[in-house]
Amino acid sequence: METLEQTRSQVEAAVSGASLEIVPNESPANQRSLLVDNAHALAVARFLRDDPALRLDYASNVTGIDWLDAVVQEKRKVKQVIEGVEREIEETIEHKRAGYLEVVYHLYSMELKHGPLILRLRTANRSDDARVPSLTPVWRGAEFQEREAYDLYGITFEGHPDLRRILMWDGYRDFPMRKDYVEPDDYEYEPTPHDDVLEKARPHYPG
């Protein structure tokens, strides 16, 4: 399989207007990924699936990530005159990053036996614009996993053929996998409490 840089260049050449960013990964796995803009996500997905050299025909895993508001530190080198001598120094600047949600797709080629290529989609925010295009029309196996991300993270997948909750019940108003989720105090309904659940349920017992 070609390098991620080569794949990005191919996609940008094939899909007019597409903007892809290589996202580094500092974990031991070091699996870098491609972040694609939402407007071109479907066209990019079709190219990745249909290109003869890629043939990424299988989405093995689809998951969500919740990124809260954060203060990000960025280091940059600047030139300053110190005691009459121009020197290059490193300074750290801080800026606020608004929170957002991400969807991560792990793609493989069953036909060519290579992968994974990791594709990311990103919402505009965590509130009124938490939406991305569904890639189920390209990879049919993503349907249930996108529903799970919708159910647990509150990500709306536009164009999904059957977007509804899959784990939580209809009428449930929260998203349990979000980092600011507050667990409800409803342990009086726990039929067989045990361990830490027993301790949470005990205050609800009469007497």
C-alpha positions as CSV (number, residue, x, y, z in Angstrom):
1,M,0.0,0.0,0.0
2,E,1.2,3.5,-0.8
3,T,2.3,6.0,1.9
4,L,-0.3,8.3,3.5
5,E,1.3,11.3,1.7
6,Q,0.9,9.6,-1.7
7,T,-2.7,8.6,-0.9
8,R,-3.5,12.2,0.1
9,S,-2.0,13.5,-3.1
10,Q,-4.0,11.0,-5.2
11,V,-7.3,11.9,-3.5
12,E,-6.8,15.6,-3.8
13,A,-6.0,15.2,-7.5
14,A,-9.0,13.0,-8.1
15,V,-11.6,14.8,-6.0
16,S,-11.8,18.5,-6.9
17,G,-11.8,20.8,-3.9
18,A,-11.2,18.1,-1.3
19,S,-9.0,19.1,1.6
20,L,-7.2,16.4,3.5
21,E,-5.0,16.8,6.5
22,I,-2.6,14.1,7.9
23,V,-3.2,13.8,11.6
24,P,-0.2,12.5,13.6
25,N,-0.4,9.9,16.3
26,E,2.0,10.0,19.2
27,S,0.9,6.7,20.7
28,P,3.1,3.5,20.3
29,A,0.9,2.4,17.5
30,N,1.9,5.5,15.5
31,Q,-1.1,5.1,13.1
32,R,-1.5,8.4,11.4
33,S,-4.8,9.2,9.8
34,L,-6.5,11.4,7.1
35,L,-8.9,14.1,8.2
36,V,-11.3,14.9,5.3
37,D,-13.6,17.9,5.1
38,N,-17.3,17.0,5.4
39,A,-18.3,18.6,2.1
40,H,-16.2,16.1,0.1
41,A,-16.3,13.1,2.5
42,L,-18.6,11.0,0.3
43,A,-16.6,11.6,-2.9
44,V,-13.4,10.9,-1.1
45,A,-14.8,7.7,0.4
46,R,-16.0,6.5,-3.0
47,F,-12.5,7.1,-4.5
48,L,-10.9,5.2,-1.7
49,R,-13.2,2.3,-2.3
50,D,-13.1,2.3,-6.1
51,D,-9.6,3.3,-7.0
52,P,-7.9,0.2,-8.5
53,A,-4.7,0.7,-6.4
54,L,-6.5,1.2,-3.1
55,R,-9.8,-0.8,-3.3
56,L,-10.6,0.0,0.4
57,D,-13.8,-2.0,0.3
58,Y,-14.2,-2.8,4.0
59,A,-14.9,-0.6,7.0
60,S,-13.9,-2.8,9.9
61,N,-14.5,-0.3,12.7
62,V,-16.3,3.0,13.1
63,T,-16.0,4.8,16.4
64,G,-16.6,8.3,18.0
65,I,-14.3,10.6,19.9
66,D,-15.3,13.5,22.1
67,W,-12.9,16.4,22.3
68,L,-13.8,18.9,25.0
69,D,-12.9,22.6,24.9
70,A,-9.1,22.9,25.7
71,V,-6.2,25.2,26.0
72,V,-3.6,24.2,23.4
73,Q,0.1,25.1,23.7
74,E,1.9,25.7,20.5
75,K,5.7,26.2,20.3
76,R,7.2,28.4,17.6
77,K,10.6,29.8,16.8
78,V,11.0,33.6,16.6
79,K,13.9,35.9,16.1
80,Q,14.7,38.5,18.8
81,V,17.6,40.9,19.3
82,I,19.2,40.1,22.7
83,E,22.1,42.3,23.8
84,G,22.5,43.6,20.3
85,V,22.6,40.1,18.8
86,E,19.8,38.6,16.8
87,R,19.0,35.1,18.1
88,E,16.4,32.5,17.4
89,I,14.4,31.5,20.5
90,E,11.5,29.2,21.1
91,E,8.4,30.6,22.6
92,T,5.2,29.0,23.7
93,I,1.8,30.5,23.0
94,E,-1.6,29.3,24.2
95,H,-4.9,29.5,22.5
96,K,-8.3,28.1,23.2
97,R,-9.6,25.2,21.0
98,A,-13.4,24.8,20.9
99,G,-14.6,21.2,21.4
100,Y,-15.8,19.0,18.7
101,L,-16.7,15.3,17.9
102,E,-14.9,13.0,15.6
103,V,-15.8,9.8,13.7
104,V,-12.9,7.4,12.9
105,Y,-13.2,4.8,10.2
106,H,-10.6,1.9,9.9
107,L,-10.6,0.9,6.2
108,Y,-9.1,-2.3,4.7
109,S,-9.0,-3.8,1.2
110,M,-10.3,-7.4,1.3
111,E,-9.5,-7.6,-2.4
112,L,-5.8,-6.4,-2.3
113,K,-5.1,-7.5,1.3
114,H,-3.8,-4.3,2.7
115,G,-4.7,-1.6,5.3
116,P,-5.7,-0.1,7.5
117,L,-6.2,3.4,6.2
118,I,-7.7,5.5,9.0
119,L,-10.2,8.2,7.9
120,R,-11.5,10.9,10.2
121,L,-14.6,13.2,10.0
122,R,-15.0,16.1,12.4
123,T,-18.1,18.0,13.5
124,A,-18.2,21.8,13.7
125,N,-18.9,21.7,17.5
126,R,-20.4,19.6,20.3
127,S,-23.8,21.3,20.4
128,D,-25.9,22.7,17.6
129,D,-23.7,21.5,14.6
130,A,-22.6,18.0,15.7
131,R,-23.2,16.5,12.3
132,V,-21.1,14.7,9.6
133,P,-22.1,12.9,6.3
134,S,-22.9,9.2,6.7
135,L,-20.5,6.9,4.8
136,T,-22.9,4.0,5.0
137,P,-23.8,4.6,1.3
138,V,-20.2,3.7,0.5
139,W,-19.5,1.0,3.2
140,R,-22.7,-0.8,4.1
141,G,-21.2,-2.3,7.1
142,A,-20.9,1.1,8.8
143,E,-24.6,1.4,9.3
144,F,-24.9,-0.1,12.8
145,Q,-21.6,1.5,14.0
146,E,-22.7,4.9,12.9
147,R,-26.0,4.4,14.8
148,E,-23.9,3.5,17.9
149,A,-21.9,6.8,17.5
150,Y,-25.2,8.7,17.1
151,D,-26.7,7.0,20.2
152,L,-23.7,7.3,22.5
153,Y,-22.0,10.6,21.3
154,G,-24.9,12.5,19.7
155,I,-23.3,12.7,16.3
156,T,-25.9,13.1,13.5
157,F,-25.0,11.2,10.3
158,E,-26.7,13.0,7.4
159,G,-27.8,10.6,4.7
160,H,-27.9,7.6,7.0
161,P,-30.6,5.2,5.9
162,D,-32.0,4.4,9.4
163,L,-30.6,6.8,12.0
164,R,-32.1,5.9,15.4
165,R,-30.8,4.7,18.8
166,I,-29.4,1.2,18.9
167,L,-28.4,0.8,22.6
168,M,-30.3,3.3,24.6
169,W,-34.1,3.5,24.6
170,D,-36.3,5.9,22.7
171,G,-36.7,9.1,24.6
172,Y,-33.3,9.0,26.3
173,R,-31.9,12.5,26.2
174,D,-28.2,12.1,26.9
175,F,-25.1,10.7,25.3
176,P,-23.3,8.3,27.7
177,M,-19.9,8.3,26.0
178,R,-19.4,12.0,26.1
179,K,-16.7,13.1,28.5
180,D,-19.0,15.5,30.4
181,Y,-21.8,12.9,30.8
182,V,-23.3,12.8,34.3
183,E,-24.6,9.5,35.4
184,P,-28.2,9.7,36.6
185,D,-29.1,8.9,40.1
186,D,-31.8,6.3,39.4
187,Y,-30.4,3.3,41.4
188,E,-33.8,2.7,43.1
189,Y,-34.7,0.9,39.9
190,E,-31.7,-1.4,40.0
191,P,-33.2,-4.9,40.5
192,T,-30.0,-6.8,41.5
193,P,-27.4,-4.3,42.8
194,H,-23.9,-5.5,43.6
195,D,-20.4,-4.1,44.2
196,D,-20.2,-0.4,43.6
197,V,-23.7,-0.3,42.2
198,L,-24.9,-1.6,45.6
199,E,-23.3,1.3,47.4
200,K,-25.0,3.8,45.0
201,A,-28.4,2.0,45.4
202,R,-28.3,1.7,49.2
203,P,-29.5,5.2,50.0
204,H,-32.6,4.5,48.0
205,Y,-33.6,1.5,50.2
206,P,-36.2,2.2,52.9
207,G,-34.9,2.2,56.4
